[in-house]
Amino acid sequence: MSNNLQRKPSRILSNGIGLSNILTKYKMLGQPIPTVEDNGEEFRVILPLL
């Protein structure tokens, strides 16, 4: 599944925990790391099934 990239006009403050937390959990479980793609038009995160 992918979504059109819809950047906000003003940058929202974020601590960046959401995506990095997912990547850390997969690493801790010894699973393949999710793929993150941003081609400027779409933002996609591919999560391997556990």
mmCIF file as gemmi writes it, N, C-alpha and C atoms, coordinates in Angstrom:
data_model
loop_
_atom_site.group_PDB
_atom_site.id
_atom_site.type_symbol
_atom_site.label_atom_id
_atom_site.label_alt_id
_atom_site.label_comp_id
_atom_site.label_asym_id
_atom_site.label_entity_id
_atom_site.label_seq_id
_atom_site.pdbx_PDB_ins_code
_atom_site.Cartn_x
_atom_site.Cartn_y
_atom_site.Cartn_z
_atom_site.occupancy
_atom_site.B_iso_or_equiv
_atom_site.pdbx_formal_charge
_atom_site.auth_seq_id
_atom_site.auth_asym_id
_atom_site.pdbx_PDB_model_num
ATOM 1 N N . MET Axp A 1 ? 0.848 -1.157 0 1 0 ? 1 A 1
ATOM 2 C CA . MET Axp A 1 ? 0 0 0 1 0 ? 1 A 1
ATOM 3 C C . MET Axp A 1 ? 0.897 1.224 0 1 0 ? 1 A 1
ATOM 4 N N . SER Axp A 2 ? 0.511 2.244 -0.705 1 0 ? 2 A 1
ATOM 5 C CA . SER Axp A 2 ? 1.28 3.481 -0.708 1 0 ? 2 A 1
ATOM 6 C C . SER Axp A 2 ? 0.312 4.656 -0.7 1 0 ? 2 A 1
ATOM 7 N N . ASN Axp A 3 ? 0.817 5.789 -0.264 1 0 ? 3 A 1
ATOM 8 C CA . ASN Axp A 3 ? 0.029 7.012 -0.208 1 0 ? 3 A 1
ATOM 9 C C . ASN Axp A 3 ? 0.751 8.096 -0.982 1 0 ? 3 A 1
ATOM 10 N N . ASN Axp A 4 ? -0.028 8.991 -1.573 1 0 ? 4 A 1
ATOM 11 C CA . ASN Axp A 4 ? 0.578 10.159 -2.185 1 0 ? 4 A 1
ATOM 12 C C . ASN Axp A 4 ? 1.251 10.972 -1.095 1 0 ? 4 A 1
ATOM 13 N N . LEU Axp A 5 ? 2.404 11.518 -1.408 1 0 ? 5 A 1
ATOM 14 C CA . LEU Axp A 5 ? 3.127 12.333 -0.444 1 0 ? 5 A 1
ATOM 15 C C . LEU Axp A 5 ? 2.449 13.682 -0.356 1 0 ? 5 A 1
ATOM 16 N N . GLN Axp A 6 ? 2.034 14.078 0.845 1 0 ? 6 A 1
ATOM 17 C CA . GLN Axp A 6 ? 1.351 15.346 1.067 1 0 ? 6 A 1
ATOM 18 C C . GLN Axp A 6 ? 2.095 16.104 2.157 1 0 ? 6 A 1
ATOM 19 N N . ARG Axp A 7 ? 3.131 16.808 1.744 1 0 ? 7 A 1
ATOM 20 C CA . ARG Axp A 7 ? 3.94 17.545 2.711 1 0 ? 7 A 1
ATOM 21 C C . ARG Axp A 7 ? 3.149 18.711 3.278 1 0 ? 7 A 1
ATOM 22 N N . LYS Axp A 8 ? 3.336 18.961 4.55 1 0 ? 8 A 1
ATOM 23 C CA . LYS Axp A 8 ? 2.663 20.062 5.22 1 0 ? 8 A 1
ATOM 24 C C . LYS Axp A 8 ? 3.4 21.369 4.883 1 0 ? 8 A 1
ATOM 25 N N . PRO Axp A 9 ? 2.662 22.472 4.742 1 0 ? 9 A 1
ATOM 26 C CA . PRO Axp A 9 ? 3.318 23.739 4.413 1 0 ? 9 A 1
ATOM 27 C C . PRO Axp A 9 ? 4.289 24.202 5.51 1 0 ? 9 A 1
ATOM 28 N N . SER Axp A 10 ? 3.971 23.916 6.749 1 0 ? 10 A 1
ATOM 29 C CA . SER Axp A 10 ? 4.882 24.261 7.842 1 0 ? 10 A 1
ATOM 30 C C . SER Axp A 10 ? 5.31 22.979 8.529 1 0 ? 10 A 1
ATOM 31 N N . ARG Axp A 11 ? 6.554 22.931 8.914 1 0 ? 11 A 1
ATOM 32 C CA . ARG Axp A 11 ? 7.119 21.722 9.531 1 0 ? 11 A 1
ATOM 33 C C . ARG Axp A 11 ? 6.558 21.553 10.936 1 0 ? 11 A 1
ATOM 34 N N . ILE Axp A 12 ? 6.021 20.375 11.224 1 0 ? 12 A 1
ATOM 35 C CA . ILE Axp A 12 ? 5.495 20.067 12.548 1 0 ? 12 A 1
ATOM 36 C C . ILE Axp A 12 ? 6.625 19.456 13.367 1 0 ? 12 A 1
ATOM 37 N N . LEU Axp A 13 ? 6.774 19.924 14.598 1 0 ? 13 A 1
ATOM 38 C CA . LEU Axp A 13 ? 7.816 19.368 15.448 1 0 ? 13 A 1
ATOM 39 C C . LEU Axp A 13 ? 7.514 17.911 15.758 1 0 ? 13 A 1
ATOM 40 N N . SER Axp A 14 ? 8.518 17.09 15.622 1 0 ? 14 A 1
ATOM 41 C CA . SER Axp A 14 ? 8.361 15.67 15.877 1 0 ? 14 A 1
ATOM 42 C C . SER Axp A 14 ? 9.635 15.159 16.516 1 0 ? 14 A 1
ATOM 43 N N . ASN Axp A 15 ? 9.488 14.219 17.427 1 0 ? 15 A 1
ATOM 44 C CA . ASN Axp A 15 ? 10.682 13.65 18.036 1 0 ? 15 A 1
ATOM 45 C C . ASN Axp A 15 ? 11.171 12.446 17.247 1 0 ? 15 A 1
ATOM 46 N N . GLY Axp A 16 ? 10.46 12.053 16.18 1 0 ? 16 A 1
ATOM 47 C CA . GLY Axp A 16 ? 10.91 10.993 15.284 1 0 ? 16 A 1
ATOM 48 C C . GLY Axp A 16 ? 10.899 9.6 15.882 1 0 ? 16 A 1
ATOM 49 N N . ILE Axp A 17 ? 10.161 9.404 16.944 1 0 ? 17 A 1
ATOM 50 C CA . ILE Axp A 17 ? 10.173 8.119 17.629 1 0 ? 17 A 1
ATOM 51 C C . ILE Axp A 17 ? 9.386 7.059 16.867 1 0 ? 17 A 1
ATOM 52 N N . GLY Axp A 18 ? 8.319 7.409 16.193 1 0 ? 18 A 1
ATOM 53 C CA . GLY Axp A 18 ? 7.438 6.434 15.554 1 0 ? 18 A 1
ATOM 54 C C . GLY Axp A 18 ? 8.144 5.483 14.613 1 0 ? 18 A 1
ATOM 55 N N . LEU Axp A 19 ? 8.754 6.006 13.559 1 0 ? 19 A 1
ATOM 56 C CA . LEU Axp A 19 ? 9.402 5.163 12.567 1 0 ? 19 A 1
ATOM 57 C C . LEU Axp A 19 ? 10.649 4.493 13.129 1 0 ? 19 A 1
ATOM 58 N N . SER Axp A 20 ? 11.442 5.218 13.896 1 0 ? 20 A 1
ATOM 59 C CA . SER Axp A 20 ? 12.654 4.605 14.468 1 0 ? 20 A 1
ATOM 60 C C . SER Axp A 20 ? 12.291 3.519 15.476 1 0 ? 20 A 1
ATOM 61 N N . ASN Axp A 21 ? 11.167 3.662 16.173 1 0 ? 21 A 1
ATOM 62 C CA . ASN Axp A 21 ? 10.717 2.644 17.118 1 0 ? 21 A 1
ATOM 63 C C . ASN Axp A 21 ? 10.369 1.348 16.38 1 0 ? 21 A 1
ATOM 64 N N . ILE Axp A 22 ? 9.701 1.466 15.244 1 0 ? 22 A 1
ATOM 65 C CA . ILE Axp A 22 ? 9.36 0.282 14.448 1 0 ? 22 A 1
ATOM 66 C C . ILE Axp A 22 ? 10.633 -0.423 13.996 1 0 ? 22 A 1
ATOM 67 N N . LEU Axp A 23 ? 11.602 0.334 13.483 1 0 ? 23 A 1
ATOM 68 C CA . LEU Axp A 23 ? 12.851 -0.256 13.004 1 0 ? 23 A 1
ATOM 69 C C . LEU Axp A 23 ? 13.601 -0.946 14.139 1 0 ? 23 A 1
ATOM 70 N N . THR Axp A 24 ? 13.615 -0.326 15.316 1 0 ? 24 A 1
ATOM 71 C CA . THR Axp A 24 ? 14.294 -0.908 16.479 1 0 ? 24 A 1
ATOM 72 C C . THR Axp A 24 ? 13.627 -2.21 16.91 1 0 ? 24 A 1
ATOM 73 N N . LYS Axp A 25 ? 12.305 -2.247 16.924 1 0 ? 25 A 1
ATOM 74 C CA . LYS Axp A 25 ? 11.58 -3.462 17.334 1 0 ? 25 A 1
ATOM 75 C C . LYS Axp A 25 ? 11.894 -4.636 16.406 1 0 ? 25 A 1
ATOM 76 N N . TYR Axp A 26 ? 11.913 -4.382 15.105 1 0 ? 26 A 1
ATOM 77 C CA . TYR Axp A 26 ? 12.236 -5.443 14.153 1 0 ? 26 A 1
ATOM 78 C C . TYR Axp A 26 ? 13.658 -5.95 14.38 1 0 ? 26 A 1
ATOM 79 N N . LYS Axp A 27 ? 14.601 -5.034 14.639 1 0 ? 27 A 1
ATOM 80 C CA . LYS Axp A 27 ? 15.984 -5.427 14.912 1 0 ? 27 A 1
ATOM 81 C C . LYS Axp A 27 ? 16.068 -6.288 16.161 1 0 ? 27 A 1
ATOM 82 N N . MET Axp A 28 ? 15.359 -5.869 17.224 1 0 ? 28 A 1
ATOM 83 C CA . MET Axp A 28 ? 15.382 -6.604 18.492 1 0 ? 28 A 1
ATOM 84 C C . MET Axp A 28 ? 14.839 -8.018 18.323 1 0 ? 28 A 1
ATOM 85 N N . LEU Axp A 29 ? 13.86 -8.181 17.444 1 0 ? 29 A 1
ATOM 86 C CA . LEU Axp A 29 ? 13.25 -9.486 17.203 1 0 ? 29 A 1
ATOM 87 C C . LEU Axp A 29 ? 14.07 -10.33 16.226 1 0 ? 29 A 1
ATOM 88 N N . GLY Axp A 30 ? 15.157 -9.757 15.695 1 0 ? 30 A 1
ATOM 89 C CA . GLY Axp A 30 ? 15.993 -10.488 14.749 1 0 ? 30 A 1
ATOM 90 C C . GLY Axp A 30 ? 15.315 -10.696 13.404 1 0 ? 30 A 1
ATOM 91 N N . GLN Axp A 31 ? 14.424 -9.798 13.057 1 0 ? 31 A 1
ATOM 92 C CA . GLN Axp A 31 ? 13.663 -9.905 11.81 1 0 ? 31 A 1
ATOM 93 C C . GLN Axp A 31 ? 14.266 -8.993 10.747 1 0 ? 31 A 1
ATOM 94 N N . PRO Axp A 32 ? 13.936 -9.233 9.477 1 0 ? 32 A 1
ATOM 95 C CA . PRO Axp A 32 ? 14.391 -8.323 8.417 1 0 ? 32 A 1
ATOM 96 C C . PRO Axp A 32 ? 13.894 -6.907 8.7 1 0 ? 32 A 1
ATOM 97 N N . ILE Axp A 33 ? 14.733 -5.943 8.425 1 0 ? 33 A 1
ATOM 98 C CA . ILE Axp A 33 ? 14.392 -4.542 8.712 1 0 ? 33 A 1
ATOM 99 C C . ILE Axp A 33 ? 13.414 -4.021 7.661 1 0 ? 33 A 1
ATOM 100 N N . PRO Axp A 34 ? 12.369 -3.288 8.087 1 0 ? 34 A 1
ATOM 101 C CA . PRO Axp A 34 ? 11.423 -2.701 7.143 1 0 ? 34 A 1
ATOM 102 C C . PRO Axp A 34 ? 12.123 -1.77 6.149 1 0 ? 34 A 1
ATOM 103 N N . THR Axp A 35 ? 11.535 -1.649 4.979 1 0 ? 35 A 1
ATOM 104 C CA . THR Axp A 35 ? 12.051 -0.777 3.936 1 0 ? 35 A 1
ATOM 105 C C . THR Axp A 35 ? 11.29 0.536 3.97 1 0 ? 35 A 1
ATOM 106 N N . VAL Axp A 36 ? 12.022 1.65 3.926 1 0 ? 36 A 1
ATOM 107 C CA . VAL Axp A 36 ? 11.416 2.978 3.901 1 0 ? 36 A 1
ATOM 108 C C . VAL Axp A 36 ? 11.787 3.625 2.573 1 0 ? 36 A 1
ATOM 109 N N . GLU Axp A 37 ? 10.777 4.034 1.806 1 0 ? 37 A 1
ATOM 110 C CA . GLU Axp A 37 ? 11 4.649 0.504 1 0 ? 37 A 1
ATOM 111 C C . GLU Axp A 37 ? 10.307 6.001 0.452 1 0 ? 37 A 1
ATOM 112 N N . ASP Axp A 38 ? 11.013 6.992 -0.074 1 0 ? 38 A 1
ATOM 113 C CA . ASP Axp A 38 ? 10.446 8.328 -0.278 1 0 ? 38 A 1
ATOM 114 C C . ASP Axp A 38 ? 11.004 8.827 -1.595 1 0 ? 38 A 1
ATOM 115 N N . ASN Axp A 39 ? 10.196 8.757 -2.654 1 0 ? 39 A 1
ATOM 116 C CA . ASN Axp A 39 ? 10.673 9.174 -3.966 1 0 ? 39 A 1
ATOM 117 C C . ASN Axp A 39 ? 10.24 10.597 -4.319 1 0 ? 39 A 1
ATOM 118 N N . GLY Axp A 40 ? 9.735 11.327 -3.343 1 0 ? 40 A 1
ATOM 119 C CA . GLY Axp A 40 ? 9.281 12.689 -3.583 1 0 ? 40 A 1
ATOM 120 C C . GLY Axp A 40 ? 7.815 12.784 -3.954 1 0 ? 40 A 1
ATOM 121 N N . GLU Axp A 41 ? 7.238 11.688 -4.422 1 0 ? 41 A 1
ATOM 122 C CA . GLU Axp A 41 ? 5.817 11.65 -4.76 1 0 ? 41 A 1
ATOM 123 C C . GLU Axp A 41 ? 5.042 10.749 -3.822 1 0 ? 41 A 1
ATOM 124 N N . GLU Axp A 42 ? 5.691 9.671 -3.376 1 0 ? 42 A 1
ATOM 125 C CA . GLU Axp A 42 ? 5.059 8.73 -2.448 1 0 ? 42 A 1
ATOM 126 C C . GLU Axp A 42 ? 6.01 8.431 -1.298 1 0 ? 42 A 1
ATOM 127 N N . PHE Axp A 43 ? 5.426 8.195 -0.126 1 0 ? 43 A 1
ATOM 128 C CA . PHE Axp A 43 ? 6.177 7.746 1.045 1 0 ? 43 A 1
ATOM 129 C C . PHE Axp A 43 ? 5.655 6.368 1.367 1 0 ? 43 A 1
ATOM 130 N N . ARG Axp A 44 ? 6.544 5.373 1.43 1 0 ? 44 A 1
ATOM 131 C CA . ARG Axp A 44 ? 6.114 3.987 1.601 1 0 ? 44 A 1
ATOM 132 C C . ARG Axp A 44 ? 6.998 3.314 2.638 1 0 ? 44 A 1
ATOM 133 N N . VAL Axp A 45 ? 6.367 2.573 3.541 1 0 ? 45 A 1
ATOM 134 C CA . VAL Axp A 45 ? 7.074 1.739 4.51 1 0 ? 45 A 1
ATOM 135 C C . VAL Axp A 45 ? 6.59 0.316 4.294 1 0 ? 45 A 1
ATOM 136 N N . ILE Axp A 46 ? 7.531 -0.579 3.999 1 0 ? 46 A 1
ATOM 137 C CA . ILE Axp A 46 ? 7.185 -1.981 3.754 1 0 ? 46 A 1
ATOM 138 C C . ILE Axp A 46 ? 7.61 -2.789 4.981 1 0 ? 46 A 1
ATOM 139 N N . LEU Axp A 47 ? 6.623 -3.383 5.659 1 0 ? 47 A 1
ATOM 140 C CA . LEU Axp A 47 ? 6.863 -4.135 6.881 1 0 ? 47 A 1
ATOM 141 C C . LEU Axp A 47 ? 6.831 -5.635 6.586 1 0 ? 47 A 1
ATOM 142 N N . PRO Axp A 48 ? 7.937 -6.338 6.839 1 0 ? 48 A 1
ATOM 143 C CA . PRO Axp A 48 ? 7.905 -7.8 6.687 1 0 ? 48 A 1
ATOM 144 C C . PRO Axp A 48 ? 6.942 -8.406 7.713 1 0 ? 48 A 1
ATOM 145 N N . LEU Axp A 49 ? 6.233 -9.45 7.314 1 0 ? 49 A 1
ATOM 146 C CA . LEU Axp A 49 ? 5.316 -10.112 8.228 1 0 ? 49 A 1
ATOM 147 C C . LEU Axp A 49 ? 6.107 -10.839 9.304 1 0 ? 49 A 1
ATOM 148 N N . LEU Axp A 50 ? 5.608 -10.788 10.528 1 0 ? 50 A 1
ATOM 149 C CA . LEU Axp A 50 ? 6.269 -11.477 11.654 1 0 ? 50 A 1
ATOM 150 C C . LEU Axp A 50 ? 5.616 -12.819 11.881 1 0 ? 50 A 1
